[in-house]
Amino acid sequence: MSTTEKNSDHASTGTSGKSKSSGLMLAAIGVVFGDIGTSPLYTLKEVFHGSHGIATSHDNVLGALSLVLWALLIVVSLKYVIFIMRADNNGEGGIMALLALTLKSSPGDTRSRWLLMTMGIFGAALFYGDGVITPAISVLSAVEGLKIATPALEPYVIPITLIVLAGLFLFQRKGTASVGALFGPVMIVWFATLALLGIINIFEYPAVLQAVNPFHGFNFFVEHQWYGFLALGAVVLAVTGGEALYADMGHFGRMPIKTAWFFFVLPALLLNYFGQGALMIHNPAAVENPFYMLAPPWALYPMVALATLATVIASQAVISGAFSVTRQAIQLGYCPRLEVRHTSEREIGQVYLPAINWALLVAIVALVLGFRSSSNLAAAYGIAVTGTMAIDTILAVVVARAMWGWGWATCVAVAAFFLFIDLSFFSANAMKIPQGGWFPLVVGIAVFTLLSTWKRGRALLFDRLRDGAIALDPFLAGIAAHPPLRVPGTAVFLTANLDGVPHAMLHNLIHNKVLHERVVLLTVITEDVPHVPEIDHAEVQPLGNNFYRIIVRYGFKDEPDIPETLTQCTGCGLEFQMMETSFFISRETLIATIAPGMALWREKVFISMARNAGSVSAYFKIPTNRVVELGTQIEL
């Protein structure tokens, strides 16, 4: 190959790489930054016009802007983009991936694992509270722009909001692939508009740029003291959605997200916030809705339409996140099996869970009808976000200590710095609990109770089954000494106990007096990694006398498919013909008792969850006409 050809190939590869990076940045702008990108709709309005509003004086505006600026720089830029995004679990981010990393980093300490697991699951539970509030406050605050255009439209704000939200959730079953290409361009127009409106108003009052000096934020606290502290409950609205940068890292990669944040999204947000500040100093009456009053009157209706599109996109990201977190929780054993529909043949992460979808819609509609305005909803917003932010800090510092080799002094200093900020925001939001902050806490506690009850219940059920199981090795020796009648075909028995005889096999042998010609004991294990390489999915262990143990391993973001995985066993001498293979599954009838292990009310909750869980065959993609279910009764 000539030098010219080599250079040409190199240039082509470089161009292709740049094109791919640009495409990932565009997609990231459309998905990752929707939540934080719509915060200008309500953040400064709540600082000056909320339940603990501050007067719109020159110094107060500069102080509030300084707090918003440094919150974005410290919480989002320094903490999430620079620090926490380093804690990737095989490229994946989000609180479930972070939890898996921390559990992996403390394998021997049972008490530490329990504490970390509890914090991680509670953080994931709080996410559902955020997932309910974000669509409600975002879409409602966008539609409220109609009131600015003309007060005559005020009665239609709630109905229009509910119609938009209902349409969004009805669309979920079709997936986001068909509109995903629109997300990036729409959000680019949105952020460009934010920046343009901000720049125009900054030119009207350039002195607003003095807010870059952190002294103005410090002086804000000195002058207002208690009310300055309460204002943090509104300032934190500027950083809601910051965790999405970390959670979506697996979809787009660290560099596209980091580049888009520092060079496009962050400057656009800051310009808009400073533009709103300049407007309020120049025209204090603009405090009623500084975002929409940035725009000239002729642009109000287009701005409402654009803002509504942006908030729908922001809501879509949160809803998709709820689907993803639920699916990961199912894989990790914290949630019962639910119906999971895949909406894309190419992207494994695009899933739709009907039960979660309709539960979110009901909760959001109730929230909008109950609170009726974005200002009222702002009282409920923030406490779930700040609680999750504090948990993220603790888990990330554990990873830094255990996996990155950071010294104790460094870890303590980093934890103290970020936790001081996180807990300050959390404490300020805790003051809003009576006004609405109770809602995400109730949702979080309810979800945490369900997740922890399922995890504990499954462990208790496994212990009961193991205690009543017959040891496998003596059983196999007895089969070899006194072989029963063997019939043609393969029997696959799903079991979680590697050392015991599956109940389904015992029942089959007792009732039918036969065993299949080939018997496979199949155990599925979910590892603390997002994905397990396909070549490592199945491990075959011959047990003698035509018995085999197959251990199947999936990551918590892999899609379980038992028939597909069994085809990988051909190289180990095991070939499966589905029409000659029967899958035997135990179906347990659970009975609540007062035996030690779990409170009676939690046992009843667990039994109800188990009764409503999806079928094992559907979850593992086992053909229903090849499944035999054998029942057993278990006392918890």
N, C-alpha and C positions, 0 to 999 in steps of 0.2 A: 504494500500500500504506500502511495506517495505521501510526502509531507503535507501537500496541499489537501489530499483526501483526509488525512488524519485531523488536520486543523478544521476541515469542514465538518467532520463527524463530531469533533469536540464542541464546535460552535453550536451544532444542532442539538447535542445533548444538553449544553448549557441553556439554550433557548427553551428546550422542553422542560428542564428543571425549573426555570424561572416562570414558565407558563403554569406549571403545576402548583408552584408556590403561590402565584397570584390567584389561581382558582381556589386554593384552600383559604386564602385570606378573604376572598369575596364570600365564600360559603360561611366562614367563621363570623364575618360581620353580620350576615343574615340570620344566624342562629344564636351565637354565643352572647352577643351584646344587646339583645332585645330588651331584657329586663332593666339593666343598668342604663340603657340608652333612652328609656322612657321616663326615668326618674325626674328630669327637668320639668315634667308636666305638673308636679305637685310639691317638690322638695322645699323650695324657697317660700312658696305660698304658705306651707304649714309652719315654717319658722316664724313668719310675721302675721299670719292670719289664722293660726290654729287655736286650740283651746288655751294654750299658754303663750299666745302671740306676743312678740316684742314690737315696740314702736319702730316705725321705719325711718329712723334718723340716719344721718350720714355715717356716723361711727358704728351704729348697729348693723347697717348693711355691710360695711367693710368687715366687721367682725364675723358675721355669719358666712360671708363669702370665703373668708380665710379658713374657717372651720371646714367648709365644704371642700375647698381646695386640698387642705392637708389630710382630710379624711380619704379622699380619692388617692392621694399620693402614698399615704402610709398603709391604709387597709388594702386597697386594691393593687396598687403598683408594687409596693415593697413586700407586703405580706403574701398576697396570692400569686402575683405574676413572677416575682423574683424568688421568693422563699418556698411557698407550698407547692408550686408547680414543679419543683425539683423532685417531689415525692411521688413519682409516677410508678404505678404497679404494672410493669411491662407495657408502658406507654399509656395506660389508662389512668384517669383521675376520678374525682368524686369521693364522697364520704365513705361509700361502701368499699371502694378500692383502697382508700386510706386506712380504713378499719382492718381490711385484710392484711395490709402491710404491717400495721402495728401488732396484730396477733402473731404474724410470722416472726416479728422481732423479739417476742417474749414467749418462747415456746414452753419453758419449764415452770414459770411462775403462775400458778393457778389463780391466785388472788389478783395479780396484776392483769391477767388476761380477762378475768371477770369484770374488773373495773373498766378496762379499755373497751370491752365489748358492750358494756352497759352504756357508756358515754357515746360510742359510735352509733348504736341502735337508737338512742334517744335523739341524737343529731339527725339521723335519717328520718325519724318520726316527725321531728319539727319541720322537715322539708315539706311534708304533706300540708302542714298548716300554712306554710309559705305558698304552696301550690294552689291553695284555695284563695288566698288573699290577692296574690299578684294579678291574676286575670280580672278579678272584680275591681280593684282600685285602678288598674291601668286603663281598662276599657271605659270605666265610668268617668275617670278624669279626662279622657280624650273627648267623650261625647258631651261633657259639661261645657266644652267650648261653644256649643250652640247657645248657651245662656248669654255668653259674651256678645255673640252676633246679634241676638235679639231676645229679650226676656220672654217674649211670647212663646218661645220654644221650650221653656223650662219644664212644663208638664210632660214633655215627650222624652226627656233625658233618660228616665228609668226604663220605659218601654223599649226605646232604641237600644239601650245597653243590654237588656235581656235578650233581644232579638239577635244582636251581634254574638253574644256569648253562646246562645242556643245553636246558632248556625255553626260556630266554631266547633262545638262538641259533636254535633251531628256529622260533621265532616271527618272526624277522627278515624272512623272505620275505613275510610278510603286511603288513609295514609298521607304523609306529607310530601311524598316524592313528586306528585303532580304539580305542586305549587312551590316546591323547594327552590327551583331556579329563580323564582320571583323574589324570594326573601332577600338575597344579597343586594340586587339593584334597588329595591324599595328602601332598605336600611341605609344604603349609601346616599340616596336622595334625602332621607330623614336626617342623617348626621350632617350632610352638607347644608341642609336648611337650618339646622340648629346653629351651625357655625356662622352662616351668613347673617341670620337675625341677630346673633350676638355681636358680631363685628359692627353692624350698622348702629346698634345702640351704644356700643362702647365708644364709638366716635363722637356720640353726643355728650359723653361724660368720661373722658379718658382717665380721670383721677381714680376711677374705680379699680384700676390695676394695682393700686397701692395695697390691695387686700392680699397680694402675694406675700407680704411681710407677715410672719406668724404672730408678731406682736399684736396685731389687731384682733386675732382670735383670743389671745391671752387677756387682752384688755376687756374683751367682751365678757369673759367670766368674772373678772375683777369688778366690773361695773354692775353686772346683773346678778351675780352670785347664784342663788337658788334658781331663779328663772333662767339664768344662763345655762345651768346644768340641765334643766328640763328641756331647753332648746335642742340639746343633743338628741333627744328622741325624734326630732324632725330632721336634723342634719344627717342622721344615719340613713334616711331614705335615699340619699345620694349614692350610697354604696350597696344598696340592695341589688342583688344580681351579680355581685363580685365573685361569688363562689362558682357561678356558671363558667367562668373562664377556666377554672380547674376541672370542673365536672365534665366539660366537653373536650378536654384535651385529647382523649383517645380518638375522637372523630377527626380532628383537624391537625393535631400536633402542636407542640409547644411554641415553635418559632412563628408560624402564621398568626397564632393568637397574640403572642407578645408583640409582634410587629404591628398588627392591626391596632392593638390597644395604644401603644406609645405614639404612633405616627398618624393615627386618624381619629380613633374614637375618643381618647382622652382629650386631645386639643379641642375637638368639636364640643364636648361636654363643658369644658372649662370656659370656652368662649360664650356659650349660651348662658351659663350661670352668671358670668360677669356681665353679660348684656342685660340679664334680668335685674341684676343689682344696679346697674347704671340707670335703667328705666325707673326703678323704685326711688332712687335718690332724686332723679329729675322730676318724677311724677309719683308722689306717695300714694295716690289713689289706685295706682296699678297693682297694689298689693292684693287686690281682690282676685286676680288671676294674672300674675306677671308673665307667664309663658305665652298665653294667647295675645296679651296686649303688646308683646314685642312686634307682632305682625301688623301691617297696615290694615285698615278695615276691609278693603277689597279682597284681602288674602285669607280672611277668617274661615270661610267655608272650605276652601282647599286645604287649609291647615288642619281643620277638624277631620277631614277625610284622610289626610296623610297620617295624622296622629292616631286615628282609629286603626288604620292598616298597621302602623308600627306596634301598637299595643296588642293587636291580634297576633302578630308575629312573636312578640315577647311572651304572650300567653301560651302560644304553641310550644315554645321552647320549654316552659315550665311543665306543661301537660306531658310532653314527650319525656321529660325528665322523671316525672312521677311513674310513667310506664316502665322506664328503664330501671329505676330504683326498685320497683316492685318485682320486676323479673329477676334482678340480682338477689333480692331478699329471698325469693322462692328457691333459687339455686343454692344459696348459702344455708337454707334450712330455717329461715326466720318467718316464713310465710307459707300458708298452704298453697297447693297447686291451684292456679286460676287459669281460665281460658286465655291463651296467648295467640293472637293472630298476627301473622307476618304480612306487612303491607308492601314489602319490596322483595323481589327475588334476588336483588344484588346486595342490598345493605341489611346485614343481620340485625343491626341495632334498631331498625324501624319496626316497632311492634305496636300492637293495639290491644289493650286489655279492657274488654267491655265493662266489667264490674267496677274497675277503677274510674273509667271514663264517666259512667253515670253517677257514681258516688260523688265525684268532683263537681259535676254539673249541679246536682241537687244542693250541695253545700254552698256553691257560689251563688246560685239563685237566692237561697235563703239569706246569704250574707248581703247581697245587694238590696233585697227588700227590707232587711232588718236595719241596715246602716244608712242607706238612701243617699249618701253623698261621699265623695272622695275624702273630704275633710274628716268625716266620722270614721271612715275606713282607715285613715292614717293612724287613728288611735289604736287600731288592732294590728297595724303593720309594724314590723321592726323587731318585736321581741323574739319571734321565731328565728329571724335572720341573725340577730346578735347572739342568740344562744348557740346556733350552729357555728358561728364564727369563732366563739370561744372554744368549742369542742374541737374544731379544726386545728386551732393553735396548739392545743395540748397533744393531740395525736401526731401532728407534724413534728413537734419537738421530740416526742418519743422516737419517731423514725430517725430524726437527725442524730440522736444520741446512740441508738442501737445499730443503725445501718450505715450512717455516714461517718461515725467515729468522732463526733463533736465532743469536746470536753464538757464536764459538768458546769463549769463557770459560764461558758458560752451559752449552753442550753438554758440555764437559769436566767441569764440576762435577756436572751431573746424571748423566753416565755413571759418574763415579768413585763417587758416592754409591750408586747402585743396584747397580753391579757389585761394590762392596765387600760388600754384603749377599748378592748372588747367589753370588759366588764363595766367600764364607764358608760358605754352605749347601752349595754343591757340594763344597768341600773336606772338610767334615764327613761328607758322604755318600760321598766317595771312600774313606774309611776302611772303609766297609762292602762294598767291592768283593769281597774274598775270601769274605764271608758270603752273598753273593747279589746285590750291586750289579753284578756282571759280567753278569747276565742282560739287563737293559734295554740295556746298552752293546753286547752282542753283537747283540741285535735291531736296535738303531739303526745299528750299523756295517754289518750285513748289508743292511738296507733302503737305507741311503745308497749302498752299493756298487751295488745293483741300479738305483736311480734315476739315479745319475751315469753308470753304464755305458750305460743306455738313452739318456740325453741325448747322451753323447759318441758312441755308436754311430750314432745317427740323423744327427748332424752329419757323421760320417765317411762314412756311406752317401750323404748328399746331395752331399758333395764328389766322391765317386767317380762318381755319376750325372751331375753337372754337368760333370766333366772329359770324360766320354765323350759328352756331348750335342752335337747339332748346333744352331748358333745359329738362333734363330727367324726373324729378319728375312730372311736370305738364303733360308731354306727357303720362306717365304711368297712371296718374289719368284720363286723357281723354280716354285712351284705356279701363280702367275699367268701365267708365260711358257709353261709346258708343263702345262696342266691335265689331271689324271687323270680317269677316269670318276667322276662324282658320282651317288650313289644317293639316293633319297628318305629323309627322316628327319633326325634330329639326333643327332650323336655328341658326348658329353661326355667329355673326357679329364681325369682328375684328375692334377694335377702340382704339385709344390712349387717347381719352377724357373720363374720368370717369363720368363727369357730364352732357354730352350732348348726344343727340340722334345720332347714327351713320348715316352718309349720305346714306350709302348703304341701311339701313333699311327704311329710308324715301322714297327713290326712289322705293324700292320694294313695299312699301305700296301704294304709289301714282299710280304706273303703274299697279301692279297686284291686288290691292284691297284686299289683304289677308295677314295674318300673320300665321306663323307656330304654331303648337300646343304648342311647347316649344321653347322659344327664349333665346339665351345666348349671352350676351355682353362680349366679350373676350378682355382683355387688357394684353399685354406682357410687362413686366418691366425687364430691365437688371440691376442687383444690382452691387454695387462697390466692389464685392468680386469675386474671381475666380470661386467658385462653390457654388451653393445653394443646401442643402440636398434635396434628391428626395421627402422626406415627406413634404417639404415646398414649392414644386413647384407650387401647385394649391391651391387657396383660393376661396371658393364658398360662394356667398352672395345672398340669395333669395330676390327678389324684389317684389314678389307678382304677382298674376294673371299668374303664370307659366312663369315669366320672371326671369332670373338669371344673376348675374354678376360673372364672373370668372376672377380672377387676377392670371396670371401665372408669376412666377419669375424665372429667370435664372441668373447664374453668367456669367461673361464675358468670361469664358473659357468653359462654358457648351455648349452642342450641342442641339439647339432648336428642339423639336419634339412634335408638338401640339397634334397629335392623341395619342401618347404614354402618354403624360401628362394628357389628358382628361380621360384616363382609371383610373387614380388615384382618380377621383371624385366619383367613385362608392360608396365609404364609406360615402359620403355626400348625398346619395340618388339620384345622377345623373348618369345614365348609358348611354353610347353613343354607338350606333350601326352605324358604318361608312356608311353603305348602306342606312341608314335612316336619315343621317345628311348632311346638305348642309352648306357650308362655303361661306359667302358673303363678298366680298372684294371690297373696293372702289379703283378705278383707276383714279387718278387725272390727268387732262390735265392742265399743268401749263402755264401761260402767264406772261412774264416779263413786269413790269410796272415801272414807275418812282415814285411810292408811297414810302413813307419812310420805311426803314427797311434794305435794302441792295443795294449796288451799282448795276446799271443796268448790267454791265459786269459780276458781280458775280452771279446775278440772271440767266443770260444766261448760265453760267458755271454750276450752280446748276441744271437748267432744262435739260441740256445735260447729266449730271451725272444721273439724275432721269430717263431719257428716256432709258439709257443704263444699268440701275440696273437690277439685276436678279429678277425673279418673287418671290412674297411673298409666293406662295404655295410651290415652290421648297425649299425655305429657311427654312420654318417651317414644311417641309415634309408632307404637306396636299395633299391627293390624288387629282390629277388634275380633275378627273371625278366627284368630289364632290364640285368643286369650281364654284361660280357664281361671275363674275366681273361686277360691275356697275360703269359707268363713271360719273365724275363730273368735272366742269371747275373752276379753281381757279386762280385769279389774284394776283400775288405776289406784 
